[in-house]
């Protein structure tokens, strides 16, 4: 079953679900070092700058940042939801 199948025959649009999926995958990946490509690039560059970001440090600081970005995005998403449904 896909997102179009979930909303087929209902009054709801599937477009907001695609946005929610994109936000969740994009920001959720920032919680771990290997969760996103950008995180891997930053970790690699930090090693070259002689100030390595270890997995332990990332696990300490990554999840709070991920939760904050997901919370802000969720609030903005709720405010902008009417724009996505048209």
Secondary structure, 3 states (H helix, E strand, C coil): CCHHHHHCCCCCCCHHHHHHHHHHHHHHHHHCCCCCHHHHHHHHHHHHCCCCCCHHHHHHHHHHHHHHHHHHHHHHHHHHHHHHCC
